Amino acid sequence: MAVSAKPWCFATMFVLTHTPTQQGRTWTTEKSLFRVFALRLLNHTQLPLHVLHNRETPPYDVLVQIPDVRSRVHFHRVDLIHGHTSGFQRHYEHMYTKLHAWRVLAPLCGTVALIDYDVLTLRPPDGVFGACGGAPLCAVRTNRNASYFNGGLLVFPPSEAVFERMKRAVALEHQRGRRRDDAEQGLLNEWYPAWKPLSREYNAQGAAAGASWSEETTVFLHEKYWLLPPDKQVRLLPKGEGQARPTLLSHLRSLFNHLLAVAMRF
């Protein structure tokens, strides 16, 4: 089915990799995170959601609870773009794949809000486009560095030409052995030095670590649902969602796979 172009669109990346995952997460928890993300977002907006994926078939099965899912969610198969990270940050090496959004969505969206799927939408998010106001790239500062933005929310006009230049930059860095433990986030901070800061309500980070945030004003809460206090989970998660979460066994398996992968590099 052809997808018509829209002035504004939301997007995320949902890929399957064999890299050891962070925090003991498994494919089951990833599917649950993605499902909760999509449910919460589409409950608050009528704008389309575009999803970059690398499976043989689009994973509509993960989103069966969303009414009219095939008219509201559009999957785009892409190849993984591998970056060069250190052994202890290998779970970030495929994050460069989200750069495909600049290419894939150029004919489909005038401005894209690209969001990591470990984000909970708490209220209508469409205001992020007006807040960005047509800047080359808008994002929210990290909690620790006012001059550096977090990659969990990026608002920008997509461009295939920009994608091609960024992809060449990633390939050149990989060829030269440059390691970026902040992966695509570091690359984009260099690529967009004149980025426009957005209000923290559009990417409230560090809630589980004690950072302050307002349940009354936050639009996007950037946190894994299982790390939130139980009372917050009950209020913020869709009924019956958020059951999958890392276990001690999954943490141990992830650590073993990580150490095995690091050992195989030497």
TATA-V138801 format. One record per helix or strand of 2 or more residues. SS is the DSSP state (@ for helix, = for strand). FROM is the first residue (numbers start at 1). LEN is the number of residues. If there is no record, write none. Layout:
BEGIN
ss->SS from->FROM len->LEN
ss->SS from->FROM len->LEN
END
This chain:
BEGIN
ss->= from->6 len->8
ss->@ from->22 len->3
ss->@ from->27 len->16
ss->= from->49 len->5
ss->@ from->60 len->4
ss->@ from->69 len->4
ss->= from->73 len->5
ss->@ from->87 len->18
ss->= from->109 len->7
ss->= from->119 len->3
ss->@ from->127 len->6
ss->= from->138 len->4
ss->= from->149 len->8
ss->@ from->160 len->17
ss->@ from->183 len->9
ss->= from->196 len->2
ss->@ from->200 len->3
ss->= from->204 len->2
ss->@ from->207 len->3
ss->= from->220 len->3
ss->@ from->225 len->3
ss->@ from->230 len->7
ss->@ from->248 len->17
END
